[in-house]
Amino acid sequence: MAPRPWPPAFPAPRLPGAPSTTVVSRVGRWAVLAEVRGEVDLLSAPATRTALRAALDSPDLLVLVVDLSKVDFLAAAGLTVLVELRDLARVRAVDLRLVATTRAVLRPLEVTGLRDTFRLHVDTSGPLAPHVVTSP
């Protein structure tokens, strides 16, 4: 009997990567920036949903920019969070903008046909520029 190769020849199960974190900050009187980082999957989607809904609940909000440029993995659960956020923002008359530059985010949006339902940007400067307060 031949010895078994070590490590085993079959692929190892995917280990969970960095869980997602969401940092929310006020950018002006009417704008909020939510920066999502890491993996947005079945385990981390509830926390991401809670943070993004809290951002949407900000008083006097006109524009919510969700920066997904540091997201490494976007699962179906993450897409569901974005669709729910889009629909809730529409009901509240809040302009929702997504910053998406990586294949990890753009590809799921394209495959599901959701890319055309969001306003996408390559960086935060475009959608936030009118709302940034500059000192004289």
HUZIGI-V503011 format. One line per field, one symbol per residue. ss: DSSP state (H for helix, E for strand, L for the rest). phi: phi as a letter, one per 30 degrees, with the letter a starting at -180 (. if undefined). burial: # if it has 16 or more other ideal C-beta (glycine too) atoms within 10 Angstrom, else .. A space follows every 50 residues. Layout:
# HUZIGI-V503011
ss: ???
phi: ???
burial: ???
This chain:
# HUZIGI-V503011
ss: LLLLLLLLLLLLLLLLLLELEEEEEELLLLEEEEEEEEEELLLLHHHHHH HHHHHHLLLLLLEEEEEEEEEEEELHHHHHHHHHHHHHHHHLLLEEEEEL LLHHHHHHHHHLLLHHHLEEELLHHHHHHHHLLLLL
phi: .ddddbdeddddddddddddbbccbdcadcbbccccbjccbedceedded dddddddddhdcbcccdcdcdcabdedddddddddedddddcicdcbccb bcdecdddddddidedcbccbcaddddcedcddcdd
burial: ...................#.#.#..##.############..##..##. ##..##.#..###########.###.###.##..##.##....#.##### #..###.##.....#..#.##..#..##..#.....
